[in-house]
Amino acid sequence: MVDSKKDTDKNTQAALGAELKVSATTCPRCLANFICNAANIQQCQCWGVGLGADDFAYLKQQGFSAEQSGCLCRNCLIEMQREAVDAANNSSST
């Protein structure tokens, strides 16, 4: 008997693995060059920057999403995370 869900999961993982790689890239925000290690995320420069749903919403609102603009460098991720917190604090205090 064929387990189509298991086969689909394997195909999805294989497709994702083919797309994930180590690449030299440029931050679309500050134009700094850095290495994106999507193939081994624990070795990527962004590892450890904990972004929540509000942070992702803020990034998208500012025109930055991985799908559209690519990866941001660690410094920009941290800076934009702070901006998201400031924006949330300013909107809740008004």
Protein Blocks (a to p, Z undefined) as FASTA:
>chain_A
ZZfklmmmmmmmmmmmmmpccdddddfklopacdddfklmmlpmkgopacdfklmmmmmm
nopafklnopadfklmmmmmmmmmmmmmmmmmZZ
